[in-house]
Amino acid sequence: MGTFAAGQAKYVANCAICHSAGTFDAGGSNIAGRGGNLVSNLGSLSPGMNGITLTAQEILDLKVFLAAVQ
């Protein structure tokens, strides 16, 4: 099971530089509610994320966080 706090920390540390998360912040492309699209190798979603990987637990944590900030 994922946790909001861990997902928020991962988002702030690694995602917020290029993305926004709905009600949490504003900025680049909004990924709020899109946690279901996450995969371990993010480069398969976008070439701009080549080399960025997530563990299964990080995916769960980010899903919880992104679902909560819609």
C-alpha positions as protocol buffer text, in pm:
chain_id: "A"
residue {
  index: 1
  type: MET
  ca { x: 0 y: 0 z: 0 }
}
residue {
  index: 2
  type: GLY
  ca { x: 125 y: 349 z: -82 }
}
residue {
  index: 3
  type: THR
  ca { x: 125 y: 654 z: 140 }
}
residue {
  index: 4
  type: PHE
  ca { x: 44 y: 1017 z: 66 }
}
residue {
  index: 5
  type: ALA
  ca { x: 350 y: 1150 z: 254 }
}
residue {
  index: 6
  type: ALA
  ca { x: 597 y: 927 z: 70 }
}
residue {
  index: 7
  type: GLY
  ca { x: 434 y: 1007 z: -265 }
}
residue {
  index: 8
  type: GLN
  ca { x: 443 y: 1379 z: -194 }
}
residue {
  index: 9
  type: ALA
  ca { x: 812 y: 1361 z: -99 }
}
residue {
  index: 10
  type: LYS
  ca { x: 897 y: 1169 z: -417 }
}
residue {
  index: 11
  type: TYR
  ca { x: 694 y: 1412 z: -628 }
}
residue {
  index: 12
  type: VAL
  ca { x: 862 y: 1719 z: -474 }
}
residue {
  index: 13
  type: ALA
  ca { x: 1210 y: 1570 z: -507 }
}
residue {
  index: 14
  type: ASN
  ca { x: 1179 y: 1431 z: -860 }
}
residue {
  index: 15
  type: CYS
  ca { x: 869 y: 1538 z: -1049 }
}
residue {
  index: 16
  type: ALA
  ca { x: 782 y: 1896 z: -952 }
}
residue {
  index: 17
  type: ILE
  ca { x: 1066 y: 2043 z: -1155 }
}
residue {
  index: 18
  type: CYS
  ca { x: 876 y: 1961 z: -1478 }
}
residue {
  index: 19
  type: HIS
  ca { x: 520 y: 1881 z: -1367 }
}
residue {
  index: 20
  type: SER
  ca { x: 237 y: 2020 z: -1161 }
}
residue {
  index: 21
  type: ALA
  ca { x: 0 y: 1821 z: -944 }
}
residue {
  index: 22
  type: GLY
  ca { x: -342 y: 1981 z: -952 }
}
residue {
  index: 23
  type: THR
  ca { x: -430 y: 2157 z: -629 }
}
residue {
  index: 24
  type: PHE
  ca { x: -83 y: 2097 z: -482 }
}
residue {
  index: 25
  type: ASP
  ca { x: 110 y: 2330 z: -713 }
}
residue {
  index: 26
  type: ALA
  ca { x: 111 y: 2492 z: -1056 }
}
residue {
  index: 27
  type: GLY
  ca { x: 366 y: 2462 z: -1330 }
}
residue {
  index: 28
  type: GLY
  ca { x: 434 y: 2223 z: -1615 }
}
residue {
  index: 29
  type: SER
  ca { x: 209 y: 1948 z: -1741 }
}
residue {
  index: 30
  type: ASN
  ca { x: -47 y: 1849 z: -1480 }
}
residue {
  index: 31
  type: ILE
  ca { x: -12 y: 1488 z: -1367 }
}
residue {
  index: 32
  type: ALA
  ca { x: -276 y: 1496 z: -1092 }
}
residue {
  index: 33
  type: GLY
  ca { x: -498 y: 1189 z: -1116 }
}
residue {
  index: 34
  type: ARG
  ca { x: -265 y: 1023 z: -1365 }
}
residue {
  index: 35
  type: GLY
  ca { x: -89 y: 788 z: -1127 }
}
residue {
  index: 36
  type: GLY
  ca { x: -241 y: 493 z: -1307 }
}
residue {
  index: 37
  type: ASN
  ca { x: -14 y: 570 z: -1601 }
}
residue {
  index: 38
  type: LEU
  ca { x: 307 y: 530 z: -1400 }
}
residue {
  index: 39
  type: VAL
  ca { x: 547 y: 254 z: -1492 }
}
residue {
  index: 40
  type: SER
  ca { x: 887 y: 157 z: -1354 }
}
residue {
  index: 41
  type: ASN
  ca { x: 1072 y: 290 z: -1661 }
}
residue {
  index: 42
  type: LEU
  ca { x: 936 y: 642 z: -1714 }
}
residue {
  index: 43
  type: GLY
  ca { x: 1135 y: 680 z: -2036 }
}
residue {
  index: 44
  type: SER
  ca { x: 881 y: 448 z: -2198 }
}
residue {
  index: 45
  type: LEU
  ca { x: 616 y: 719 z: -2137 }
}
residue {
  index: 46
  type: SER
  ca { x: 823 y: 1011 z: -2263 }
}
residue {
  index: 47
  type: PRO
  ca { x: 1176 y: 1040 z: -2402 }
}
residue {
  index: 48
  type: GLY
  ca { x: 1225 y: 1341 z: -2173 }
}
residue {
  index: 49
  type: MET
  ca { x: 1215 y: 1104 z: -1875 }
}
residue {
  index: 50
  type: ASN
  ca { x: 1473 y: 862 z: -2013 }
}
residue {
  index: 51
  type: GLY
  ca { x: 1676 y: 704 z: -1737 }
}
residue {
  index: 52
  type: ILE
  ca { x: 1425 y: 788 z: -1465 }
}
residue {
  index: 53
  type: THR
  ca { x: 1298 y: 475 z: -1294 }
}
residue {
  index: 54
  type: LEU
  ca { x: 1058 y: 407 z: -1009 }
}
residue {
  index: 55
  type: THR
  ca { x: 1036 y: 113 z: -772 }
}
residue {
  index: 56
  type: ALA
  ca { x: 704 y: -64 z: -725 }
}
residue {
  index: 57
  type: GLN
  ca { x: 667 y: 109 z: -387 }
}
residue {
  index: 58
  type: GLU
  ca { x: 741 y: 453 z: -534 }
}
residue {
  index: 59
  type: ILE
  ca { x: 471 y: 394 z: -796 }
}
residue {
  index: 60
  type: LEU
  ca { x: 219 y: 305 z: -523 }
}
residue {
  index: 61
  type: ASP
  ca { x: 314 y: 612 z: -319 }
}
residue {
  index: 62
  type: LEU
  ca { x: 288 y: 845 z: -618 }
}
residue {
  index: 63
  type: LYS
  ca { x: -49 y: 697 z: -714 }
}
residue {
  index: 64
  type: VAL
  ca { x: -188 y: 777 z: -369 }
}
residue {
  index: 65
  type: PHE
  ca { x: -48 y: 1131 z: -377 }
}
residue {
  index: 66
  type: LEU
  ca { x: -159 y: 1208 z: -734 }
}
residue {
  index: 67
  type: ALA
  ca { x: -510 y: 1073 z: -671 }
}
residue {
  index: 68
  type: ALA
  ca { x: -549 y: 1298 z: -366 }
}
residue {
  index: 69
  type: VAL
  ca { x: -446 y: 1625 z: -534 }
}
residue {
  index: 70
  type: GLN
  ca { x: -693 y: 1629 z: -822 }
}
